Amino acid sequence: MIIKEFKTYVVANPPPHHGGPYFVFVKLTTDNNIDGIGEAYGVPFSPPRVTQLIEDVCERHVVGWDPFNTERLWRIIYSSGYAQHPDLTTLGVLSAIEMACWDIVGKALNQPVYNLLGGQVREKLRSYTYIYPSSVGTGTKYDDGDPIVGNIHGDAEKAPIRAAQYVDMGFTALKFDPVGPMTAFDPRQLSLEALANSELVVKNVREAVGDKCDLLIGTHGQMTTSSAIRLAKRIEPFDPLWFEEPVPPENRREMARVAHHTGIPVASGERLSTKYEFAELLEQQAAVILQMALGRVGGIMEAKKIAGMAEAHYAQIAPHLYCGPVEAAANIQIDTCSPNFLIQESIETFGGFYSDILEKPIQWQDGYIIPPTEPGLGVVLNEEMAAAHPFEGNVFSPNQDRPLD
């Protein structure tokens, strides 16, 4: 069995764009007509250029390849051009291709990928979502039916109302960034006013949800080390489950300084790739919750290796997801077979366009994801729906439309 052809898709994600304004997929097809689907995350170029990069790599390295030989293919692509370095562009392309190969392998063997990587550890996966605005009022006891709109993360009145609504939906963990938008000039020292408002938002959300829900402080590297430590001291009494990327991820030693000055577990990893960068994160004791994005980190096997390293350090994994449903499906495969899995990011309950673009939606029930039993990644792209929603814009990152950006 060899890969005989490939096809790329850039799919527009309709408003409200949860998961990003577009998704980049690649489909590989073998000479015995088994298809595999993969997804690239956050390649920092416009979508048409990203598909050209994927097509170039497929033409040079993938067509004619046995999809079972993913380790060798990984090394060849990773080392192409005498690079052999955790470059996010190369790794985004490589992740999508490797993911599609595993989808093919699972289908060829009639097994879900998690059964090929150690088997099922747990029957359901706890999930969390960002706190997103609501375009319609819910009419619950927590509000009067009016929509909750705008950037609500830093709003000490709206954020707790919306958080309580998500708890009513069944979520037992929620993520929000009380600090405010990230900028190209971070890290910065927060003002006393900003520190006080962030503390108030966390306090009010905790009071709204009580002990029914974990709070995940999803900052985006906006702060200097000293500012992050100051904020951590203010919010420690509200017992967050984690403090995410309190400083930019490029300096693991400074992130470790934050970790050593707070009792809140530090989480990081969505902007890192390969086992090499995550090894440094663990060696520096900069984070104990690893958030690899499978469409960027190097794919499924690379994520499994990172999970193994984390296990040896008593660290846990909570794969990142601000992407499409194919990366979500790959995350679910790794979660299911990893003993040190903590929690999985979801895009609310995986409804709307997230389900429309799949032949069968990802199953979410009462705060948990139900792992699929179908072979491969367990999802099938609805190619008619994908073709009917081509992306025609020119943004450079799927993060552009995050709730706080």
Stockholm file with secondary structure:
# STOCKHOLM 1.0

chainA/1-405         MIIKEFKTYVVANPPPHHGGPYFVFVKLTTDNNIDGIGEAYGVPFSPPRVTQLIEDVCERHVVGWDPFNTERLWRIIYSSGYAQHPDLTTLGVLSAIEMACWDIVGKALNQPVYNLLGGQVREKLRSYTYIYPSSVGTGTKYDDGDPIVGNIHGDAEKAPIRAAQYVDMGFTALKFDPVGPMTAFDPRQLSLEALANSELVVKNVREAVGDKCDLLIGTHGQMTTSSAIRLAKRIEPFDPLWFEEPVPPENRREMARVAHHTGIPVASGERLSTKYEFAELLEQQAAVILQMALGRVGGIMEAKKIAGMAEAHYAQIAPHLYCGPVEAAANIQIDTCSPNFLIQESIETFGGFYSDILEKPIQWQDGYIIPPTEPGLGVVLNEEMAAAHPFEGNVFSPNQDRPLD
#=GR chainA/1-405 SS CCEEEEEEEEEECCTTCTTCSEEEEEEEEETTCCEEEEEECCCSSCHHHHHHHHHHHIIIIITTCCTTCHHHHHHHHHTGGGCCSCCHHHHHHHHHHHHHHHHHHHHHHTSBGGGGTTCCSCSCEEEEEECCCBSSCCCSTTSSSCCBCSCCTTCTTHHHHHHHHHHHHTCSEEEECSSCCCCTTCCBCCCHHHHHHHHHHHHHHHHHHGGGSEEEECCCSCBCHHHHHHHHHHHGGGCCSEEECSSCTTCHHHHHHHHHTCSSCEEECTTCCHHHHHHHHHHTTCCSEECCCTTTTTCHHHHHHHHHHHHHTTCEECCCCCSCHHHHHHHHHHHHTCTTBCCEECSTTSCTHHHHTBSSCCEEETTEEECCCSSBTSCCBCHHHHHHSBCCCCCSCGGGGSTTC
#=GC SS_cons         CCEEEEEEEEEECCTTCTTCSEEEEEEEEETTCCEEEEEECCCSSCHHHHHHHHHHHIIIIITTCCTTCHHHHHHHHHTGGGCCSCCHHHHHHHHHHHHHHHHHHHHHHTSBGGGGTTCCSCSCEEEEEECCCBSSCCCSTTSSSCCBCSCCTTCTTHHHHHHHHHHHHTCSEEEECSSCCCCTTCCBCCCHHHHHHHHHHHHHHHHHHGGGSEEEECCCSCBCHHHHHHHHHHHGGGCCSEEECSSCTTCHHHHHHHHHTCSSCEEECTTCCHHHHHHHHHHTTCCSEECCCTTTTTCHHHHHHHHHHHHHTTCEECCCCCSCHHHHHHHHHHHHTCTTBCCEECSTTSCTHHHHTBSSCCEEETTEEECCCSSBTSCCBCHHHHHHSBCCCCCSCGGGGSTTC
//
